[in-house]
Amino acid sequence: MASGRSVAPLMRAVRISEFGGPAVLKLQSDIPVPNPSENQVLIRVHACGVNPVETYIRSGSYARKPSLPWTPGNDVAGVVQQVGQNVNKFKKGDRVFTSGTITGGYAEYTVASDDSVYPLPDNLSYKEGSAIGTPYFTAYRALLHKARVRAAETVLIHGASGGVGIAACQIARAYGLKVLGTAGTQEGLSLVQKNGADKTFNHRETGYIDKIKEYTRGRGINVIIEMLSNVNLSNDLQLLSNGGRVIIVGCRGCIEINPRDTMANESSIIGIALSTATKEDRLETAAALLAGMEVGWLRPVVGPEYPLEKVAQSHEDIIKGSGAMGKMILAM
């Protein structure tokens, strides 16, 4: 005899029950679809960006560890399926992207707070939408909030062919900076040039640092956006102009530097973490980025795509790949 109770709908989602290598990423098909509370939005996920930080969290090496089981993924684009009772900015059927999920984006459905959800313009695909969140919010924070760039300054984006690097190129060009970028392959260099760089350098070539110095005619670089500081930071300090700033976006280990290298030019080393952004910071960033989408300078570059079944491979490739080419995504 039927009980009359409704059965909660289920979805596929990637779950981590223990920290470790990519093999701990398990795709399950019996996860209940989450319900949005008062100020939340339920999104049917069409695509989700993969970020290096998610590999650090998965391995257990990151400073903050989520409670387990955990579903990774912050950068989602999709369609609003349901809204909480206090949400009036969105309705069912709206195309949206988010910069911060609550229940995780490596899933067919996810919940996000309505203040981290934004309209996705019709001229951008869901895949492009999933490449906006962390990369563009990070690049904007690095350039505008931390480096406090000014038009006509020179910025070097060290590792410019990945998601954050492409975002930084586009934002820097839109704000009137002279943009230099590095990449490790010819395809990467071409991609960086197409997205706003005035000049590119291959960071796998011997002597490329000298080529950068020669290009700037000894004047140095005002701002360096650094994706791999454990490799490049010491060299970065040799490249800065008076008052130059290195903004640390990424790091995978330790490096020895000489603090004297910061003294002669009174240069600065500044770290960035999106989690420290205030509500006002996020509102400012979102307004600038939405304007960029409207006028057309913000155009995400989608890189390698993987189905949910290949999530472990995506985590292998984002760390061990031969060179970043746009934003890595999971497509549902």
Secondary structure, DSSP 8 states (H G I E B T S, - for coil): ---------EEEEEEBSS-SSGGG-EEEEEEE-----TTEEEEEEEEEE--HHHHHHHHT-SSS---SSB-----EEEEEEEE-TT--S--TT-EEEES-BSS-SSBSEEEEEGGGEEE--TTS-HHHHTTTHHHHHHHHIIIIIIS---TT-EEEEES-SBHHHHHHHHHHHHTT-EEEEEESSHHHHHHHHHTT-SEEEETTSTTHHHHHHHHTTT--EEEEEES-HHHHHHHHHHHEEEEEEEEE---SS-----GGGGTTTT-EEEE--GGG--HHHHHHHHHHHHHHHHHT-----EEEEE-GGGHHHHHHHHHH-SS--BEEEEE-
